[in-house]
Amino acid sequence: MNLSSIPSIPPTVILREVDGVTTLVNLVDGACFTLDEIGGRVWQLLEDGHAIEATCRQLATEYAAPIDEIQADVVAFIGDLQDKGFVSAA
């Protein structure tokens, strides 16, 4: 995926929050992925249909962080989610 990509969340992936812990669950294979605060925010933006670039701009604003660092981290994070089947390229 690249910055203009809009990741798609398969209908078989759900988000659960229990005792303040946010976890993605893939209902097909039972795989789980725990999100930290920023990972949870990225997920919210993806659920809203944001492209990776727009997600990065939003996070850079919210966290007052350099956009190039945010982009590198978000692309790597989404790549990891894709490799594990939690998102796919739209």
ABEGO torsion letter per residue (X at the ends): XBAABBBBBBAABBBBBBGGBBBBBBAAAGBBBBBBAAAAAAAAAAAAGBBAAAAAAAAAAAAGBBAAAAAAAAAAAAAAAAAAGABBBX
